[in-house]
Amino acid sequence: MTIFRTVFASVMIIATTCVAAHGLTHGFRAWTAEDVRRLEIATHPVPTPAVQVEGPGVAGVSLHTLLAHETTPTIVDFAYTRCQIACAALGSVFQQLQRAILDDDTAGSRVHLLTISFDPAYDDAEVLGRYAVALHAEPRVWRFVRASPGDATQELLDRFRVTVIDDGLGGWEHNAALLVIDGSGRLVRVFDYSETERALRFARSLSSPESATP
């Protein structure tokens, strides 16, 4: 009887653990916080907030209006110009994306790029302009903005669930990803920055029904 009770208790613990894991991992589809973030965004698109942004060629407009008004998908990343590691890698990824976008003149497949700085105290329009030039950004494809006023930056980070942590050395650690915004101004998918082709293919599929999804 004692053995039976022990076995029964063990089975119940395992069953309870499985049920809890099933719920926490969205049916065993997500095992990390980033997986959960991406799954939730894919199933429940996130509206872009009406935070005012500014940058080279962009002044006094809400981010939602900037993205939704164009009716064109946009791939967004968060960065800051003084970053030497993750942001440099993202800059290289966006250069590849820009090249692919400019090389494809297919009607209805146009995609825009937008880099949002989360260091508004330093990254003003002039600094962002120099940064854009250094990255050989083509303004009609790739633009750069910061939130204005600066305290609205946290609203953007919270809405898109971007984690930024002070590294104690005057910079920040942050999760780097490619955020796809549809033509209605909603964040609909998140890709790792190593998934450049998948991100671009998915973004194109939003503007052209004939394009393939990943």
PAZAPA-4460 file (N, C-alpha, C; in steps of 0.05 Angstrom, whole numbers, plus 32768, in hexadecimal, padded with zeros to 4 digits):
% residues 214
    n_x    n_y    n_z   ca_x   ca_y   ca_z    c_x    c_y    c_z   seq   type   mol
   8011   7FE8   8000   8000   8000   8000   8011   8019   8000     1      M     A
   8027   8018   8010   8039   802F   8011   8046   8034   7FF6     2      T     A
   804E   801F   7FE9   805A   8021   7FCE   8046   802D   7FBA     3      I     A
   802C   8023   7FBD   8017   802E   7FAB   8013   804C   7FAF     4      F     A
   8013   8054   7FC8   800F   8071   7FCE   8027   8081   7FC3     5      R     A
   803E   8076   7FC6   8056   8084   7FBC   8055   8087   7F9E     6      T     A
   804E   8071   7F90   804D   8072   7F73   8037   8086   7F6A     7      V     A
   8020   8084   7F78   800A   8096   7F71   8011   80B3   7F75     8      F     A
   801F   80B9   7F8B   8028   80D5   7F90   803B   80DE   7F7B     9      A     A
   804D   80CC   7F72   8061   80D3   7F5E   8054   80D9   7F43    10      S     A
   8040   80C8   7F3D   8031   80CD   7F24   8022   80E7   7F24    11      V     A
   8016   80EE   7F3B   8008   8107   7F3D   801A   811F   7F3B    12      M     A
   8032   811D   7F47   8046   8132   7F44   804E   8136   7F28    13      I     A
   8053   8120   7F1A   805C   8122   7EFE   8045   812E   7EED    14      I     A
   802D   8125   7EF2   8016   812F   7EE2   8012   814D   7EE7    15      A     A
   8014   8155   7F00   8011   8172   7F07   8027   8182   7EFA    16      T     A
   8040   8177   7EFA   8056   8185   7EEE   8052   8188   7ED0    17      T     A
   8048   8173   7EC3   8043   8174   7EA6   802D   8189   7E9F    18      C     A
   8018   8189   7EAF   8003   819D   7EAB   800D   81B9   7EAD    19      V     A
   801D   81BE   7EC2   8029   81D8   7EC7   803C   81E0   7EB0    20      A     A
   804C   81CD   7EA8   805F   81D2   7E92   8050   81D7   7E78    21      A     A
   803B   81C9   7E73   802B   81CD   7E5B   8020   81E9   7E5A    22      H     A
   8016   81F3   7E70   800C   820F   7E71   8021   8224   7E6E    23      G     A
   8037   8220   7E7D   804D   8234   7E7D   805B   8235   7E62    24      L     A
   805B   821F   7E53   806A   821E   7E3A   8057   821F   7E22    25      T     A
   803E   8228   7E26   802B   822A   7E11   8029   8210   7E01    26      H     A
   8023   81FA   7E10   801F   81E0   7E03   803A   81D4   7DFA    27      G     A
   804F   81D9   7E0A   806A   81CE   7E04   8076   81DA   7DEB    28      F     A
   806C   81F1   7DE2   8077   81FE   7DCA   808C   8213   7DD0    29      R     A
   808F   821B   7DE9   80A2   8230   7DF0   80AF   8229   7E0B    30      A     A
   80C9   8229   7E0B   80D7   8221   7E24   80E8   8238   7E30    31      W     A
   80EB   824E   7E23   80F9   8265   7E2E   80E7   827D   7E2D    32      T     A
   80EF   8292   7E3D   80E0   82AB   7E3D   80DE   82B7   7E21    33      A     A
   80F4   82B5   7E12   80F3   82C0   7DF7   80E1   82B0   7DE5    34      E     A
   80E0   8295   7DE8   80CE   8285   7DD9   80B1   828D   7DDF    35      D     A
   80AB   8291   7DF9   8090   8299   7E01   8089   82B3   7DF4    36      V     A
   809C   82C6   7DF6   8097   82E1   7DEA   8090   82DF   7DCC    37      R     A
   809F   82CF   7DBD   809B   82CD   7DA1   8081   82BF   7D9A    38      R     A
   807A   82AA   7DAA   8061   829C   7DA5   8049   82AD   7DAB    39      L     A
   804A   82BC   7DC1   8034   82CD   7DC8   802F   82E3   7DB3    40      E     A
   8045   82EF   7DA9   8043   8304   7D95   8038   82F8   7D7B    41      I     A
   8040   82E0   7D73   8036   82D4   7D5B   8019   82CE   7D5C    42      A     A
   800F   82C7   7D74   7FF2   82C0   7D77   7FE1   82D8   7D7F    43      T     A
   7FEE   82ED   7D8B   7FE0   8305   7D93   7FF1   831D   7D8B    44      H     A
   7FEE   8327   7D72   7FFE   833E   7D69   7FFC   8356   7D7C    45      P     A
   8012   8365   7D7E   8013   837B   7D91   8012   8396   7D82    46      V     A
   7FFD   83A6   7D87   7FFB   83C0   7D7A   8012   83D2   7D81    47      P     A
   801D   83E1   7D6E   8032   83F3   7D73   8027   840B   7D82    48      T     A
   8034   8414   7D98   802A   842A   7DA8   802D   8445   7D99    49      P     A
   801D   8458   7DA1   801D   8473   7D94   8032   8484   7DA2    50      A     A
   804A   847A   7DA4   8061   8488   7DB0   806D   849A   7D9B    51      V     A
   8072   84B3   7DA1   807F   84C6   7D8E   809C   84BE   7D89    52      Q     A
   80A4   84BE   7D70   80C0   84B8   7D69   80CB   84CD   7D57    53      V     A
   80E6   84CE   7D57   80F3   84E1   7D46   810E   84D6   7D3E    54      E     A
   8119   84E0   7D28   8132   84D7   7D1D   8138   84E5   7D03    55      G     A
   814D   84DD   7CF5   8153   84E9   7CDB   813C   84E6   7CC8    56      P     A
   8130   84FC   7CC0   811A   84FB   7CAD   80FF   84F4   7CBA    57      G     A
   80FF   84F1   7CD4   80E6   84E9   7CE2   80E3   84FC   7CFA    58      V     A
   80CC   850B   7CFB   80C8   851E   7D11   80AB   8520   7D19    59      A     A
   80A6   851F   7D33   808B   8523   7D3D   8076   8511   7D33    60      G     A
   807B   84F7   7D32   8068   84E3   7D29   8068   84CC   7D3D    61      V     A
   8050   84C0   7D40   804F   84A9   7D52   805A   8490   7D44    62      S     A
   8065   847E   7D53   8071   8466   7D46   805A   8456   7D38    63      L     A
   8043   8455   7D44   802D   8447   7D37   8026   8453   7D1D    64      H     A
   8024   846D   7D1C   801E   847B   7D03   8034   8476   7CEE    65      T     A
   804D   8478   7CF7   8063   8474   7CE5   8062   8458   7CD8    66      L     A
   805B   8444   7CE7   805B   8429   7CDD   8041   8421   7CCF    67      L     A
   802B   8429   7CDB   8011   8421   7CCF   800A   8431   7CB7    68      A     A
   8013   844A   7CB6   800C   845C   7CA0   8018   8452   7C85    69      H     A
   802E   8444   7C87   803C   843B   7C6F   802F   8423   7C62    70      E     A
   801E   8415   7C70   8011   83FC   7C67   8026   83E9   7C5B    71      T     A
   803E   83EA   7C65   8054   83D9   7C5C   8060   83CC   7C74    72      T     A
   8066   83B2   7C73   8073   83A5   7C8A   808E   83B1   7C90    73      P     A
   8095   83B1   7CA9   80AF   83BD   7CB2   80BC   83AA   7CC5    74      T     A
   80D6   83A6   7CC2   80E6   8396   7CD4   80F4   83A9   7CE7    75      I     A
   80F0   83A6   7D01   80FA   83B9   7D15   810E   83AC   7D27    76      V     A
   8122   83BB   7D2F   8134   83B2   7D44   8139   83C8   7D58    77      D     A
   8140   83C1   7D70   8147   83D4   7D85   8165   83D3   7D89    78      F     A
   8172   83EB   7D8A   818F   83EC   7D8D   8196   8407   7D99    79      A     A
   81B0   840B   7D9C   81BA   8425   7DA4   81D6   8429   7D97    80      Y     A
   81DC   8441   7D8E   81F3   8446   7D7D   820E   8440   7D8A    81      T     A
   820F   8441   7DA5   8229   843C   7DB2   822E   841F   7DB7    82      R     A
   821B   840E   7DB0   821E   83F1   7DB4   8233   83E6   7DA0    83      C     A
   8244   83D5   7DAA   825A   83CA   7D99   8257   83AD   7D92    84      Q     A
   8244   839F   7D9E   8242   8382   7D99   8228   837B   7D8C    85      I     A
   8213   8378   7D9C   81F9   836F   7D91   81EE   8382   7D7C    86      A     A
   81F1   839C   7D81   81E6   83AF   7D6E   81F6   83B0   7D54    87      C     A
   8210   83AA   7D56   8221   83A9   7D3E   8218   8391   7D2D    88      A     A
   8212   837B   7D3A   8208   8364   7D2C   81ED   836A   7D1E    89      A     A
   81DB   8377   7D2D   81C1   837E   7D22   81C5   8392   7D0A    90      L     A
   81D8   83A4   7D0D   81DD   83B7   7CF7   81E5   83A8   7CDE    91      G     A
   81F6   8393   7CE1   81FE   8383   7CCA   81E7   8374   7CBF    92      S     A
   81D5   8369   7CD0   81BE   835B   7CC6   81AC   836D   7CB7    93      V     A
   81A8   8386   7CC1   8196   8399   7CB3   81A2   83A2   7C98    94      F     A
   81BD   83A3   7C97   81CA   83A9   7C7D   81C4   8393   7C69    95      Q     A
   81C4   837A   7C72   81BD   8364   7C60   81A0   8365   7C57    96      Q     A
   818F   836C   7C6A   8172   836E   7C64   816E   8385   7C50    97      L     A
   817B   839C   7C54   8178   83B2   7C42   8181   83AB   7C26    98      Q     A
   8197   839C   7C24   81A1   8394   7C0A   818D   8382   7BFC    99      R     A
   8182   8370   7C0B   816E   835D   7BFF   8155   836C   7BF6   100      A     A
   814D   8380   7C06   8135   838F   7BFF   8139   83A0   7BE6   101      I     A
   8151   83AD   7BE5   8157   83BE   7BCE   815B   83AD   7BB4   102      L     A
   8165   8395   7BB8   8169   8383   7BA0   8150   8378   7B95   103      D     A
   813A   8379   7BA5   8121   836E   7B9B   810D   8384   7B96   104      D     A
   8107   8389   7B7D   80F5   839E   7B75   80D9   8394   7B6F   105      D     A
   80D3   837B   7B78   80B9   8370   7B73   80A3   8380   7B80   106      T     A
   808F   8387   7B70   8079   8397   7B7A   806B   8388   7B91   107      A     A
   8065   8397   7BA6   8057   838B   7BBC   8068   837C   7BD0   108      G     A
   8082   837B   7BCC   8093   836C   7BDF   80A5   837F   7BEF   109      S     A
   80A0   8399   7BEE   80B0   83AC   7BFC   80AE   83AA   7C1A   110      R     A
   80C4   83AB   7C28   80C5   83AA   7C45   80D7   83C1   7C4E   111      V     A
   80CF   83CE   7C64   80DF   83E3   7C70   80EE   83D9   7C89   112      H     A
   8103   83E8   7C90   8112   83E2   7CA8   8112   83FA   7CBA   113      L     A
   8111   83F5   7CD4   8112   840A   7CE8   8122   8402   7D00   114      L     A
   8136   8412   7D07   8145   840E   7D1F   813C   8423   7D34   115      T     A
   8134   8419   7D4C   812C   842A   7D62   8141   842A   7D77   116      I     A
   814B   8442   7D7E   815F   8444   7D93   8151   8445   7DAF   117      S     A
   815D   8436   7DC2   8152   8437   7DDD   8165   8447   7DEF   118      F     A
   8176   8458   7DE2   8188   846A   7DF0   8183   8487   7DE6   119      D     A
   816A   8491   7DEC   8162   84AB   7DE1   8172   84C2   7DEB   120      P     A
   817E   84C0   7E03   818E   84D6   7E0E   81A7   84DB   7DFD   121      A     A
   81B1   84C7   7DF0   81C9   84CA   7DDF   81C3   84CA   7DC1   122      Y     A
   81B1   84B8   7DBA   81AB   84B4   7D9D   8196   84C8   7D93   123      D     A
   819E   84E1   7D90   818C   84F5   7D84   818C   84F2   7D66   124      D     A
   817D   8503   7D58   817B   8500   7D3B   8196   8503   7D2D   125      A     A
   81A7   8514   7D37   81C2   8517   7D2A   81D2   84FE   7D2D   126      E     A
   81D3   84F3   7D45   81E2   84DA   7D4A   81D7   84C3   7D3A   127      V     A
   81BD   84C1   7D39   81B1   84AC   7D29   81B6   84AF   7D0B   128      L     A
   81B7   84C8   7D03   81BE   84CE   7CE7   81DA   84C5   7CE0   129      G     A
   81ED   84CA   7CF1   8208   84C1   7CEC   820A   84A3   7CEC   130      R     A
   81FB   8497   7CFF   81FB   847A   7D01   81EF   846D   7CE7   131      Y     A
   81DA   847A   7CDD   81CE   8470   7CC4   81E2   8472   7CAD   132      A     A
   81F0   8488   7CAB   8204   848B   7C96   821A   8476   7C98   133      V     A
   8223   8471   7CB1   8238   845D   7CB5   8230   8441   7CAC   134      A     A
   8216   843C   7CAF   820B   8422   7CA7   8202   8421   7C8A   135      L     A
   8205   8437   7C7C   81FD   8439   7C60   81DF   8434   7C5D   136      H     A
   81D0   843E   7C6F   81B3   843A   7C6F   81A6   844B   7C58   137      A     A
   8195   843F   7C49   8185   844D   7C35   816B   8456   7C42   138      E     A
   8168   8471   7C45   8150   847C   7C53   8135   8472   7C4A   139      P     A
   8132   846C   7C30   8118   8463   7C26   8112   8446   7C2F   140      R     A
   8126   8439   7C3A   8122   841D   7C44   8126   841B   7C62   141      V     A
   813C   8428   7C6C   8144   8424   7C88   8146   843F   7C96   142      W     A
   8137   8442   7CAB   8137   845B   7CBB   813E   8455   7CD8   143      R     A
   8144   846B   7CE6   814C   846A   7D02   813D   847E   7D13   144      F     A
   8133   8476   7D2A   8124   8488   7D3B   812A   8482   7D58   145      V     A
   8122   8496   7D69   8122   8492   7D86   8107   849C   7D90   146      R     A
   80FF   8493   7DA8   80E6   849D   7DB4   80EA   84B9   7DBD   147      A     A
   80D5   84C9   7DBB   80D5   84E5   7DC4   80BB   84EB   7DD1   148      S     A
   80BB   84F2   7DEB   80D2   84F5   7DFD   80DF   84DB   7E04   149      P     A
   80F7   84DD   7E0F   8107   84C5   7E14   80FA   84B1   7E28   150      G     A
   80E9   84BB   7E3A   80DD   84A9   7E4E   80C8   8497   7E41   151      D     A
   80C1   849C   7E28   80AF   848A   7E1A   80BC   8471   7E10   152      A     A
   80D7   8471   7E11   80E6   845A   7E08   80DE   8441   7E17   153      T     A
   80DA   8443   7E31   80D3   842C   7E41   80B8   8420   7E38   154      Q     A
   80A6   8431   7E2F   808C   8427   7E26   8090   8416   7E0D   155      E     A
   80A2   841E   7DFB   80A8   840F   7DE4   80B4   83F4   7DEB   156      L     A
   80C7   83F4   7DFD   80D5   83DC   7E06   80C1   83C9   7E13   157      L     A
   80B0   83D4   7E24   809C   83C3   7E31   8088   83B7   7E1D   158      D     A
   807F   83C7   7E0A   806B   83BE   7DF7   8076   83A7   7DE6   159      R     A
   808F   83AA   7DDE   809B   8396   7DCC   80AB   8381   7DDC   160      F     A
   80AA   8383   7DF7   80B7   8370   7E09   80D5   836D   7E02   161      R     A
   80E2   8384   7DFF   80FE   8385   7DFA   810C   8389   7E15   162      V     A
   811E   8377   7E1D   812C   8379   7E36   8146   8388   7E33   163      T     A
   814A   839D   7E43   8162   83AD   7E43   816D   83AE   7E5F   164      V     A
   8186   83A5   7E63   8192   83A4   7E7E   81AC   83B3   7E7E   165      I     A
   81AF   83C5   7E91   81C9   83D4   7E95   81DF   83C0   7E99   166      D     A
   81F5   83C2   7E89   820B   83B0   7E8B   8220   83B9   7E9F   167      D     A
   821B   83D1   7EAC   822E   83DB   7EC0   8247   83E8   7EB4   168      G     A
   8248   83E9   7E99   825F   83F4   7E8B   8258   840C   7E7A   169      L     A
   8240   8417   7E7F   8237   842D   7E6F   8226   8425   7E57   170      G     A
   8220   840B   7E55   8210   8401   7E3E   81FA   83EF   7E48   171      G     A
   81EE   83E0   7E36   81D8   83CF   7E3D   81DB   83B4   7E2F   172      W     A
   81D1   839F   7E3C   81CC   8385   7E30   81AF   8385   7E28   173      E     A
   81A9   837A   7E11   818D   8379   7E08   8188   8362   7DF5   174      H     A
   816F   8358   7DF5   8168   8342   7DE3   8165   834D   7DC6   175      N     A
   8175   8342   7DB4   8175   834C   7D99   8163   833A   7D87   176      A     A
   8151   8346   7D78   813F   8337   7D67   8135   8348   7D50   177      A     A
   8129   833B   7D3D   811D   8349   7D26   80FF   8348   7D2A   178      L     A
   80F3   8360   7D2E   80D7   8362   7D34   80C8   836A   7D1A   179      L     A
   80B5   835A   7D12   80A6   835F   7CF9   808C   836D   7D00   180      V     A
   8088   8385   7CF5   8070   8395   7CF8   8060   8394   7CDF   181      I     A
   8047   838D   7CE0   8037   838C   7CC8   802E   83A8   7CBF   182      D     A
   8020   83AA   7CA8   8017   83C4   7C9E   8003   83D2   7CAE   183      G     A
   7FF8   83C5   7CC2   7FE5   83D1   7CD4   7FF2   83DC   7CEE   184      S     A
   800D   83D8   7CEF   801B   83E2   7D06   801B   83CF   7D1E   185      G     A
   8018   83B5   7D19   8018   83A1   7D2F   8031   8390   7D2D   186      R     A
   803D   838B   7D45   8053   8378   7D46   8047   835C   7D44   187      L     A
   804F   834E   7D2F   8042   8334   7D29   8055   831C   7D2B   188      V     A
   806F   8321   7D2A   8081   830A   7D2C   809D   8314   7D35   189      R     A
   80AB   8302   7D43   80C6   8308   7D4C   80D9   82F2   7D42   190      V     A
   80EF   82FA   7D36   8103   82E7   7D2C   811E   82ED   7D39   191      F     A
   812E   82D8   7D3C   8149   82DC   7D44   8159   82EA   7D2E   192      D     A
   816D   82FA   7D35   817B   8309   7D20   818C   82F7   7D0E   193      Y     A
   818D   82DD   7D15   819B   82CA   7D03   8187   82C0   7CED   194      S     A
   816D   82C7   7CF1   8159   82BE   7CDE   8151   82D4   7CCA   195      E     A
   8165   82E0   7CBF   8161   82F7   7CAD   814E   82F0   7C96   196      T     A
   8154   82DA   7C88   8144   82D3   7C71   8127   82CD   7C78   197      E     A
   8123   82BE   7C8E   8108   82B8   7C97   80F8   82D1   7C9E   198      R     A
   8105   82E3   7CAC   80F8   82FC   7CB4   80EF   830C   7C9C   199      A     A
   8101   830E   7C88   80FB   831E   7C70   80E5   8310   7C60   200      L     A
   80E7   82F5   7C5E   80D3   82E6   7C4F   80B7   82E9   7C5B   201      R     A
   80B6   82E8   7C76   809D   82EB   7C84   8092   8308   7C80   202      F     A
   80A4   831C   7C83   809B   8338   7C7F   8090   833C   7C63   203      A     A
   809D   8331   7C4F   8093   8333   7C34   8078   8326   7C30   204      R     A
   8074   8310   7C3E   805B   8302   7C3C   8043   8313   7C46   205      S     A
   8049   8326   7C57   8034   8337   7C61   802B   834C   7C4C   206      L     A
   803D   8352   7C39   8036   8366   7C25   802F   835A   7C0A   207      S     A
   8036   8340   7C07   8031   8333   7BEE   8026   8317   7BF3   208      S     A
   800C   8313   7BEE   8000   82F9   7BF2   800E   82E2   7BE4   209      P     A
   801C   82E8   7BCF   8029   82D3   7BBF   8044   82CA   7BCB   210      E     A
   804E   82DA   7BDE   8067   82D3   7BEA   8063   82BC   7BFE   211      S     A
   8078   82AD   7C01   8077   8295   7C13   807D   829E   7C2F   212      A     A
   806F   8291   7C42   8075   8295   7C5F   808A   8281   7C67   213      T     A
   8098   8287   7C7E   80AE   8275   7C86   80A4   825A   7C8E   214      P     A
***
